[in-house]
Amino acid sequence: MIVRTPPMGWNTWNTFGECYNEEVLREIADALVDRGFAEAGYNHLIIDDHWVMEHRDPETHRLIPRPGKFPNGIEPVVSYVHGKGLKFGVYSCVGARTCGAKMGSFEYEFTDAEWFSEIGVDYLKHDYCLRPEKSNGETLYRRMALALRDSGRDTVFAACNWGCDDVWSWIRSIGAHTYRSTGDICDNFKSFTDIFRSQVFKLGASASGCFNDLDMITVGMDGEGNVGTSELLTEGVYRTQFCVWCMFGSPLILGCDVRTVKDKYRDLLCNSELIRINQDPECRSPFPVAFDDALVFCRLLDGGDIAVLLINVNDNACNMSFLPYDIGLTEESGYKLSMKDVLNGDTFEASDIMFVPVPPKDCRMLRGRLVRK
Ligand code: GLA
């Protein structure tokens, strides 16, 4: 299966951790549709760790959904989600146990893939905990990818080995569609800035077919949930997180409680211009033109457009500079840049250095193209 642009969806982990059940999932499926997330493109509902028991069925060797969460088995949930026009995702692990010590897929990859296909799974997040000390991670991912490809159902294979073992150098070849490139995100500024800063020079491996996954978005969590924090994040900080995920072409997997998230964050997460940058069909990686205190990234888009993201990580407002020269535009070219702020509609024109005011801990996302002077 070819996954042409970064997958989009919602995952239980950030908000619920271990505490979710059939009823919660139905409510989430309803909210994804009723609040416009599905229409914006968030079409996968993914259950993370803790959905299966600590043992397998002694006869079939299949995984067993936890009866406390799913008294009627997992099938009714899958059909409810499918009935809403959404796709259904599950979680497993290369290890004999998952990170939460539930049953993993080690040496049962073909059994599990066959069952996933039978019940209608469309997406598998495959984690990296508790594998035998001497086993080779690449081989274990290769096995599950092969089992899924053989299962007869198109399934997005989302590897989650946290960027270990130079994952970017082999993950595309084994058949994965996305790969988590870092440790787990927390709902704070340092966590997500550390995550994206660590990937800036590794994005060349992320392209159509297999995407670098910066982890599940915390926008709108407001300190609540399983990866919460006492630090309440501002709108500017959340705006920055979402703009980076869009600019970097990361899968957009939401983690906030979509039933209750504030309208202003729903609107940000569903902003069609930002999502259009994320889903750009050329799938090119962004490149840094400033990467120290000031962070400025550019990205070439389909049809000759260019996106520029300017991030002010400081506590004071500043005028951030952008040199058209850095993207290859020369004085004598006869062209200038004509740019529009994707979020507020302001327009800019520049053939020489351009200064863009950016509020503290906030960003500006511009989109434009070359025009004749
Ligand atoms: C790992 C993953 C997380 C989440 C937890 C569940 O830490 O990186 O995204 O799936 O396991 O236990």
Residues whose N, C-alpha, C, O or C-beta is under 5 A from the ligand:
A	BS01	GLA	W13 D48 D49 C99 G100 D184
